[in-house]
Amino acid sequence: MQWETVIGLEIHTQLATHSKIFSGSSTAFGAEPNTQANLVDLGMPGVLPVLNRKAVEYAVRFGRAIDAHVAERSVFARKNYFYPDLPKGYQISQFELPIVGKGCVEIVLEDGEVKTVGVTRAHLEEDAGKSLHEDFHGMTGIDLNRAGTPLLEIVSEPDMRSAREAIAYARKIHQIVTYLGICDGNMQEGSFRCDANVSVRPKGQAEFGTRAELKNINSFRFLERAINYEVERQIELIEDGGKVVQETRLYDANRDETRSMRSKEEANDYRYFPDPDLLPVVIDQAFMDAVSADMPELPDARRTRFQEAFGLSAYDANGLTATRATADYFEAVSAATGDAKLAANWVMGELAAALNKEGLEIERSPVDAAALAGLLLRIRDNTISGKIAKQVFEAMWSGQGSADELIEAKGLKQITDSGAIEALVDEVLAANPEQVENYRNADPAKRPKMIGFFVGQVMKKSQGKANPQQVNELLRGKLD
């Protein structure tokens, strides 16, 4: 039997506010356990939540980015369940009236196909605390620093049909929220987490199969592996005569498998009801206009502009807009040098390779945009060649100085004096009469490749400082 996979994702994005969604406690990562939880976060009697305006702004910003309906009136509800890291005994979330309604995003698949994935809703909620199982000798510790951290839960339609599609969608949402500046996207710190609802059905069947929910996956690689494992598990189970049960499962990265955590709850299990301590959120047109005016250029629009304004290929434009920081860096280098193609080649070439080798994000690059632009300007004005520029870049990366300082200190200035270059060319031709004769007797179609030998000899004599273009022109003139 041929099977079809059906996947929907619930993505929890931690909003980049300085304080929590209903209290003034800090949201900074890495504090000592239980040092960033106040009376509101702890659910102490008599305390009242106060909504963080910035969290609402960020939710609206996301809604506008995916062309979704933004509700003029949304309501917070209490989602009731018991767990040790949930001190109030309920989570404040949104249920029937979320702040963001239906929208959509476009993803580009590996074969270049563009697919639209629907977004069902995005709602505001508070995070729970964290259970710690290590170093407690069979007991569990509770850290409530995360309790009350603002989240935007983004729920997709079940529109994805493979793990690769799910990864493309998750990456696109990650790109959008980081471009918007509403989430730092740090998956290692839990700022961006995915739950995957996975089911299978016979191809051609309209009804969905029974789904399993894979919880709290914090890397794209693990998300892909977890989905693929779960699809195989469900198919094998059904083909062996069993039935898939609706449940929540955890992914164990060490064993590369999913395992049952608990039976899957329905909405009525949580006994949702409007939170009596919080008024409905009412958004007026002035608020919407203010958010719209502050919207940054989104990745799809920026990619198109890079292609049209700078004449870049789709491949280059995709790479340069992968993150907002990379796009900003490229634009700064391009503006300073007046050469977008040269800037693109260096940002995606030497710079990207160096960052990858060191495991650094572009924001932490030892060579900032102004410094790289200074180096590229020396290529453009023929002070140094592209080959010498790579040596200078390595020295800049290791903190030895600016491009101009290094060129001067190391005597790397390119030789552009035609008389000096001609003397070098004459020396090389005189020293290699046999190769000169072979060149002149060769088929004209083969000569462009053969001239490389002479260029190499001249560059060697000049210690790489001779202008390659002038060397080629002089050699062709003399040899032909």
Stockholm file with secondary structure:
# STOCKHOLM 1.0

chainA/1-480         MQWETVIGLEIHTQLATHSKIFSGSSTAFGAEPNTQANLVDLGMPGVLPVLNRKAVEYAVRFGRAIDAHVAERSVFARKNYFYPDLPKGYQISQFELPIVGKGCVEIVLEDGEVKTVGVTRAHLEEDAGKSLHEDFHGMTGIDLNRAGTPLLEIVSEPDMRSAREAIAYARKIHQIVTYLGICDGNMQEGSFRCDANVSVRPKGQAEFGTRAELKNINSFRFLERAINYEVERQIELIEDGGKVVQETRLYDANRDETRSMRSKEEANDYRYFPDPDLLPVVIDQAFMDAVSADMPELPDARRTRFQEAFGLSAYDANGLTATRATADYFEAVSAATGDAKLAANWVMGELAAALNKEGLEIERSPVDAAALAGLLLRIRDNTISGKIAKQVFEAMWSGQGSADELIEAKGLKQITDSGAIEALVDEVLAANPEQVENYRNADPAKRPKMIGFFVGQVMKKSQGKANPQQVNELLRGKLD
#=GR chainA/1-480 SS CCEEEEEEEEEEEECCCSBCSSSSCBCCTTCCTTSSCCHHHHTCTTCCCCCCHHHHHHHHHHHHHTTCCBCSEECEEEEECCCTTCTTSEEEEECSSCSBCCEEEEEECTTSCEEEEEEEEEEEEECCCEEECTTSTTCCEEECSSTTCEEEEEEECSCBCSHHHHHHHHHHHHHHHHHHTSCCCCTTTTSEEEEEEEEEEETTCCSCCCCEEEEEECSHHHHHHHHHHHHHHHHHHHHTTCCCCCEEEEEETTTTEEEEEEECCCGGGGTCEECTTSCCEECCHHHHHHHHHTCCCCHHHHHHHHHHHHCCCHHHHHHHTSSHHHHHHHHHHHHHHTCHHHHHHHIIIIIHHHHHHHTCCGGGCSSCHHHHHHHHHHHHTTSSCHHHHHHHHHHHHTTSCCHHHHHHHTTCCCBCCHHHHHHHHHHHHHHCHHHHHHHHHSCTTTHHHHHHHHHHHHHHHTTTCBCHHHHHHHHHHHHC
#=GC SS_cons         CCEEEEEEEEEEEECCCSBCSSSSCBCCTTCCTTSSCCHHHHTCTTCCCCCCHHHHHHHHHHHHHTTCCBCSEECEEEEECCCTTCTTSEEEEECSSCSBCCEEEEEECTTSCEEEEEEEEEEEEECCCEEECTTSTTCCEEECSSTTCEEEEEEECSCBCSHHHHHHHHHHHHHHHHHHTSCCCCTTTTSEEEEEEEEEEETTCCSCCCCEEEEEECSHHHHHHHHHHHHHHHHHHHHTTCCCCCEEEEEETTTTEEEEEEECCCGGGGTCEECTTSCCEECCHHHHHHHHHTCCCCHHHHHHHHHHHHCCCHHHHHHHTSSHHHHHHHHHHHHHHTCHHHHHHHIIIIIHHHHHHHTCCGGGCSSCHHHHHHHHHHHHTTSSCHHHHHHHHHHHHTTSCCHHHHHHHTTCCCBCCHHHHHHHHHHHHHHCHHHHHHHHHSCTTTHHHHHHHHHHHHHHHTTTCBCHHHHHHHHHHHHC
//
